[in-house]
Amino acid sequence: MNLSQKIIFVDTVFSQEVDGEMVLLNMNNENYFGLDEMGTAIWQVMQENKTLQEVLEAILEQYEVEAEVLEKDLLIFVDRLVKSGLIRILNDKC
C-alpha cells in the first residue's frame, strides 16, 4: 500500500457519527466498529474521495503530529479497514 492510492468505500457499510465518534456497521457480516476521534477524522477526510497522501496532508493540518508517525499510523489504520471489509484500495492513482 502506498500514499498515491485512492480509497473506495464498500456499499454495504453503514456509518453514523455519534457523540463525535464514528460508528461503522458492515451489513455483510454484521460486525460493528467504533472509531475514536482520530479514526473519525480520518474516516471523514477519506469520504472526500482523496488519495491517502491527501488524507495525510489534511490530517496534518488538523492535528499536531509528526508526518512520519501519522503516515505509519494511517497505513496501519487503512490496512485494518481493508482487512475488515470496510473499504477497498485502488491500485493506481486516479
Secondary structure, DSSP 8 states (H G I E B T S, - for coil): --TT-BEEE-TTEEEEEETTEEEEEETTTTEEEE--HHHHHHHHHHTTT-BHHHHHHHHHHHS---HHHHHHHHHHHHHHHHHTTSEEE-SS--
